[in-house]
Amino acid sequence: MIFVLLAMCHLAQAQDVLLSQSYNNTQTIAPSFAGMFNGSKVTLAYRNQWTSVSRGKTYSTFSASADYFVDRYNSAFGAIFLGDVQGGGLVRAYEGAFQYNYRVQINKKLFFRPGVQVKFISKSIDPDKLVFSENIAADGKIISNSTYNYLEKDSYKKVDVDVSAMLYNKYFWTTVNLDHLVRNNVSFLGGSEKIPMRLSLAAGGNWIYKEKGNWRNPSAEMLTFAMLAQHQGKYNQLDLGVTWTKNPMQFGIWYRNFFVPTATKTSNDALILVVGLGGETFKVAYSYDISLSGLSDTSGGSHELTLNFYIKKKEKSPIYFFCH
């Protein structure tokens, strides 16, 4: 059973939390996305997956973020909090981060934003929820909690840093983010288990095929094509999607592919359906992940809800808003 514990602890460190509605919660992608709205923005999100297992309490994630752009200093500031609960409370992880980026205007329409994020991480395992072989009776019933703790420690607190860079205008964006620059030891077992760095590439563009006056006019219609590729350790993930927007409506469809280079084939992970509704001051979006993997009969899919609140500035801004 100790080998199961070792595997569980390794998987708990192997990959960061990933959301399906990344582009409705852009501060989770990279610090360069902070302050892309003309004013202040607050985002709240909740995700529940593996809903058919343990009455939907197996894996849940929530996040809250806010950002603001200061024109006078060409600077954006952001803050984000993220919580993740696995195994019905067996593993808990919390992150609080501060973000900053600086806007560089290359020409009249093209901008560049380098960004940095400093985050504080807390992660713990509840030993009382661990079950070992000596706790299992012959008929399969759990008879008691373990009398021996295989963990060297059951929690840790770390500081981490990531950096990013974005090139964008009214119609396209491309962003590179490098996370976990601080190679912290995150092992619960007393050995050396350093979380691998995560490299992300986000890119996309808008096709505004129906426009009256300014492109942000509520009567405008557009298609947004986007992708998010991520590499961390031996894991790779690619999200591809298209979103149709006509205020106040938004509909999107995404495909997620998850693969390991050493594996013989890639994994069709999920098809993601997104529907949103909003206006000038708010937007609410719901998504459902339809599993395409071999676990489709047991996972129950994933639900994600995102709320965006906007406080606009009165003055005009030269920033181009490709997504918010």
C-alpha positions in Angstrom: 0.0 0.0 0.0 2.9 2.3 0.6 3.5 2.1 -3.2 0.0 3.4 -3.8 0.8 6.3 -1.4 4.0 7.1 -3.3 2.2 7.1 -6.6 -0.6 9.3 -5.2 1.9 11.9 -3.8 3.8 11.9 -7.1 0.7 12.5 -9.1 -0.4 15.3 -6.7 2.8 17.2 -7.6 3.0 16.3 -11.3 0.6 18.8 -12.8 -0.9 22.2 -12.0 -4.6 22.8 -11.8 -6.0 23.5 -15.2 -9.4 25.1 -15.9 -11.7 24.6 -19.0 -12.7 28.3 -19.2 -9.2 29.7 -19.3 -10.1 32.5 -21.6 -13.0 33.6 -19.3 -10.4 33.5 -16.4 -7.3 34.8 -18.2 -5.3 35.7 -15.1 -4.9 32.0 -14.5 -3.1 31.7 -17.9 -0.3 34.3 -17.4 0.4 37.5 -15.5 0.5 39.4 -18.8 -3.3 39.0 -19.1 -3.8 41.2 -16.0 -5.3 44.6 -16.7 -6.6 43.9 -20.3 -9.9 45.6 -19.5 -10.5 49.3 -19.5 -11.0 49.6 -15.8 -11.2 47.0 -13.0 -12.3 43.3 -13.5 -13.2 40.7 -10.8 -13.5 37.1 -11.7 -15.0 34.2 -9.7 -14.9 30.6 -10.8 -15.9 27.2 -9.5 -15.1 23.8 -11.0 -16.3 20.3 -10.0 -15.1 17.2 -11.8 -15.4 13.4 -11.3 -19.0 14.1 -10.3 -20.0 10.5 -10.5 -17.4 9.5 -7.9 -18.0 10.0 -4.2 -21.1 12.1 -4.8 -19.2 14.8 -6.7 -16.9 15.6 -3.8 -13.7 14.0 -5.2 -12.2 17.0 -7.0 -13.2 20.7 -6.9 -11.4 23.9 -7.7 -12.3 27.6 -7.0 -10.6 30.8 -7.8 -11.1 34.6 -7.3 -9.1 37.3 -9.1 -9.0 41.0 -9.6 -6.9 43.3 -11.8 -6.6 47.0 -12.7 -4.7 49.0 -15.3 -3.0 52.3 -14.4 -2.7 54.4 -17.5 -0.3 56.9 -16.0 2.3 54.2 -15.4 1.4 51.9 -18.3 1.2 49.2 -15.7 -1.3 46.5 -14.7 -1.7 45.0 -11.2 -3.5 41.8 -10.3 -4.2 39.4 -7.5 -5.5 35.9 -7.6 -6.5 33.2 -5.1 -6.9 29.6 -6.0 -8.0 26.6 -4.0 -8.0 22.9 -5.0 -9.5 20.0 -3.0 -8.8 16.4 -4.1 -10.1 13.1 -2.8 -12.9 14.8 -0.8 -10.3 16.6 1.3 -7.5 14.1 1.2 -5.2 16.7 -0.6 -5.8 20.4 -0.3 -3.8 23.1 -2.1 -4.1 26.9 -1.9 -2.3 29.6 -3.8 -2.3 33.4 -3.4 -0.5 35.5 -6.0 0.3 39.0 -7.0 0.7 39.9 -10.7 2.3 42.8 -12.5 2.9 43.6 -16.2 4.1 46.7 -18.1 2.6 47.8 -21.4 5.0 48.7 -24.2 3.4 50.3 -27.3 5.4 49.2 -30.3 3.4 51.2 -32.9 -0.1 52.6 -33.2 -1.8 49.2 -33.1 0.7 46.7 -31.7 1.5 46.2 -28.0 3.9 44.1 -25.9 3.5 43.1 -22.2 6.1 41.4 -20.1 4.7 40.2 -16.8 5.7 38.6 -13.5 3.9 36.7 -10.8 4.9 36.0 -7.2 2.8 33.4 -5.5 2.5 31.8 -2.1 1.7 28.1 -2.0 0.3 25.9 0.8 -0.4 22.2 0.3 -1.4 19.5 2.8 -2.5 15.9 3.1 -4.9 14.7 5.7 -3.4 11.5 7.2 -6.7 10.6 8.8 -8.2 10.0 5.3 -5.4 7.6 4.2 -6.2 3.9 4.3 -3.5 1.2 4.3 -3.6 -2.6 3.9 -3.7 -3.1 7.7 -6.9 -1.1 7.9 -8.9 -3.3 5.4 -10.7 -6.4 6.7 -11.0 -9.7 4.8 -14.5 -8.7 3.6 -13.2 -5.3 2.3 -14.6 -3.1 5.1 -12.4 -0.4 6.6 -11.8 -1.3 10.3 -9.7 1.6 11.5 -7.4 4.5 10.6 -3.8 3.7 10.1 -1.6 3.5 13.3 1.5 4.3 11.3 2.1 7.4 9.3 4.2 6.9 6.2 4.5 10.7 5.6 7.6 12.6 6.6 5.3 15.7 6.8 1.7 16.4 6.0 2.0 20.0 4.7 4.3 22.5 3.3 4.4 26.2 2.4 6.5 27.6 -0.5 7.1 30.7 -2.6 7.2 30.5 -6.4 7.7 32.8 -9.4 6.6 32.8 -13.0 7.2 35.2 -15.9 5.4 35.8 -19.2 5.4 37.9 -22.3 2.5 38.9 -24.6 2.4 40.4 -28.1 -1.1 41.6 -29.2 -3.3 44.0 -31.1 -7.0 44.3 -31.8 -7.2 41.1 -33.8 -4.7 38.6 -32.4 -2.6 37.7 -29.3 0.3 35.3 -28.5 1.6 34.7 -25.0 4.4 32.7 -23.5 4.4 31.8 -19.8 7.1 30.0 -17.8 5.9 28.9 -14.3 7.7 27.3 -11.3 11.1 29.1 -11.7 11.8 28.3 -8.1 12.5 24.6 -7.9 10.9 23.9 -4.6 11.1 20.4 -3.0 7.4 19.4 -2.5 7.8 15.8 -1.3 5.6 14.6 1.6 7.8 11.5 2.0 11.1 13.0 3.0 12.8 12.5 -0.4 13.3 15.0 -3.3 10.3 15.7 -5.4 10.7 19.0 -7.3 7.7 20.2 -9.2 8.7 20.6 -12.9 8.5 23.9 -14.6 5.5 24.5 -16.8 5.7 26.1 -20.2 2.5 27.5 -21.7 1.7 29.0 -25.1 -1.6 30.9 -25.6 -2.6 32.3 -28.9 -5.6 33.3 -30.9 -7.4 35.8 -33.0 -10.8 37.5 -33.6 -12.7 37.5 -36.8 -15.2 40.4 -36.6 -17.5 39.6 -39.5 -20.4 41.9 -38.6 -19.6 45.3 -37.2 -21.4 48.6 -36.8 -19.3 51.6 -35.7 -16.8 50.6 -33.0 -15.9 46.9 -32.9 -17.0 46.8 -29.2 -20.5 47.8 -30.3 -23.1 45.4 -28.9 -24.4 44.8 -32.4 -21.0 43.4 -33.5 -20.7 39.7 -34.1 -17.4 37.8 -34.1 -15.7 34.4 -33.9 -12.7 33.9 -31.6 -10.3 31.2 -32.4 -7.9 30.3 -29.6 -5.5 27.6 -28.3 -3.6 26.9 -25.1 -0.7 24.5 -25.2 1.0 23.4 -21.9 4.0 21.3 -21.2 5.0 20.2 -17.6 7.4 17.4 -16.9 6.3 14.4 -19.0 2.7 15.7 -19.5 1.4 17.8 -22.4 -2.0 19.3 -23.0 -3.5 21.1 -26.0 -6.8 22.9 -25.9 -8.3 24.2 -29.2 -11.5 26.1 -29.4 -13.8 28.5 -31.2 -16.3 31.0 -29.6 -19.1 32.8 -31.2 -20.0 36.1 -29.6 -22.9 38.5 -30.1 -23.7 40.5 -27.0 -25.2 39.5 -24.7 -24.7 35.8 -25.9 -21.6 33.6 -26.1 -21.3 30.0 -27.3 -18.1 28.0 -27.6 -16.8 24.5 -28.3 -13.4 23.3 -27.3 -11.3 20.1 -27.7 -8.7 18.9 -25.2 -5.9 16.5 -26.0 -3.7 15.1 -23.3 -0.6 13.1 -24.1 2.7 11.8 -22.8 5.6 11.6 -25.3 6.6 8.1 -24.1 3.1 6.8 -24.7 2.2 5.0 -27.9 -0.7 7.3 -28.7 -2.3 10.5 -27.5 -5.5 10.7 -25.4 -8.7 12.4 -26.5 -9.5 13.9 -23.1 -12.6 16.0 -23.5 -15.0 18.0 -25.6 -16.0 21.2 -23.8 -19.2 23.1 -24.4 -19.5 26.7 -23.2 -22.5 29.0 -23.0 -22.3 32.6 -21.7 -24.6 35.6 -21.1 -23.6 39.1 -20.1 -23.5 42.8 -20.7 -21.3 45.8 -20.0 -20.9 45.2 -16.3 -21.0 41.4 -15.9 -20.8 38.1 -17.7 -21.7 34.6 -16.5 -20.5 31.4 -18.3 -21.1 27.7 -17.8 -19.2 24.9 -19.3 -19.5 21.1 -19.3 -16.6 18.7 -20.1 -17.8 15.6 -22.0 -15.1 13.0 -21.4 -13.7 11.3 -24.5 -11.3 9.0 -22.6 -11.8 5.5 -21.3 -13.1 7.0 -18.1 -16.2 8.5 -19.7 -18.6 5.9 -18.1 -17.3 6.6 -14.6 -16.2 10.2 -14.5 -19.6 11.9 -14.8 -18.0 14.9 -16.7 -17.0 18.2 -15.3 -18.9 21.4 -14.5 -17.4 24.9 -14.4 -19.0 28.2 -13.7 -17.3 31.6 -14.2 -18.5 35.1 -13.2 -16.9 38.3 -14.5 -17.7 41.8 -13.1 -16.5 44.9 -14.9 -16.0 48.5 -13.7 -15.3 50.6 -16.7 -13.3 53.9 -16.8 -14.9 57.0 -18.2 -12.0 58.0 -20.3 -11.0 56.1 -23.5 -8.0 53.8 -23.5 -5.6 52.8 -26.3 -5.6 49.2 -25.1 -7.2 46.7 -27.4 -9.5 44.2 -25.8 -9.4 40.9 -27.6 -10.8 38.9 -24.8 -12.2 39.5 -21.3 
